[in-house]
Amino acid sequence: MSAAFKSINPKNGKILRTFEAISMKELETKIEFSHQRFNKQFQEGPAGLEARFDKMRNLAKIFERNTAKYAEIIT
């Protein structure tokens, strides 16, 4: 029997999704894949990462310009 994790909507207590636990081997495989993917992205140089940083900076500007709007939605 494996463990299950539940994602629960805090507003109404309903279960959104259940996730089965993975084995240590599966976890190691996923971590290795992520590491390889990071290294590939890193090898593309600063230009590859800089483009992603630019997107995040633009998103931050949108949030800053619309703070009240998004705060109302979030709360």
C-alpha positions as CSV (number, residue, x, y, z in Angstrom):
1,M,0.0,0.0,0.0
2,S,1.5,3.3,-1.0
3,A,0.8,6.7,0.5
4,A,-1.4,9.2,-1.2
5,F,-1.4,13.0,-1.0
6,K,-4.5,15.0,-1.4
7,S,-4.8,18.5,-2.8
8,I,-7.7,20.1,-1.0
9,N,-9.6,23.3,-1.8
10,P,-9.3,25.3,1.4
11,K,-12.5,27.3,0.7
12,N,-14.8,24.3,0.6
13,G,-12.8,21.4,1.8
14,K,-13.3,19.4,-1.4
15,I,-10.5,17.1,-2.7
16,L,-9.2,18.5,-6.0
17,R,-6.8,15.8,-6.8
18,T,-5.0,12.8,-5.2
19,F,-1.4,12.0,-5.9
20,E,0.2,8.7,-5.3
21,A,3.6,8.6,-3.7
22,I,6.5,7.6,-5.9
23,S,9.3,5.3,-5.1
24,M,12.8,6.5,-4.2
25,K,14.1,5.2,-7.6
26,E,11.4,7.2,-9.4
27,L,12.3,10.3,-7.4
28,E,16.0,9.9,-8.2
29,T,15.1,9.6,-11.9
30,K,13.0,12.7,-11.9
31,I,15.7,14.7,-10.0
32,E,18.3,13.5,-12.5
33,F,16.1,14.5,-15.5
34,S,15.6,17.9,-13.9
35,H,19.3,18.3,-13.3
36,Q,20.1,17.4,-16.9
37,R,17.4,19.8,-18.2
38,F,18.8,22.6,-16.0
39,N,22.3,21.9,-17.3
40,K,21.1,22.0,-20.9
41,Q,19.4,25.4,-20.2
42,F,22.5,26.7,-18.5
43,Q,24.7,25.6,-21.4
44,E,22.5,27.7,-23.7
45,G,24.2,30.6,-21.9
46,P,23.0,33.7,-20.3
47,A,20.9,34.6,-23.3
48,G,18.6,31.6,-22.7
49,L,18.2,32.4,-19.0
50,E,18.1,36.1,-19.6
51,A,15.1,35.7,-21.8
52,R,13.3,33.9,-19.0
53,F,14.3,36.6,-16.5
54,D,12.9,39.2,-18.9
55,K,9.6,37.5,-18.9
56,M,9.6,37.3,-15.1
57,R,10.5,41.0,-14.9
58,N,7.6,41.9,-17.3
59,L,5.2,39.8,-15.2
60,A,6.4,41.7,-12.1
61,K,5.7,45.0,-13.8
62,I,2.2,43.8,-14.7
63,F,1.5,42.8,-11.1
64,E,2.9,46.1,-9.8
65,R,0.7,48.1,-12.1
66,N,-2.4,46.1,-11.2
67,T,-1.8,45.4,-7.5
68,A,-5.3,46.4,-6.3
69,K,-7.0,44.3,-9.0
70,Y,-5.0,41.2,-8.3
71,A,-5.1,41.6,-4.5
72,E,-8.9,41.7,-4.8
73,I,-8.9,38.5,-6.8
74,I,-6.5,36.7,-4.5
75,T,-8.4,37.6,-1.3
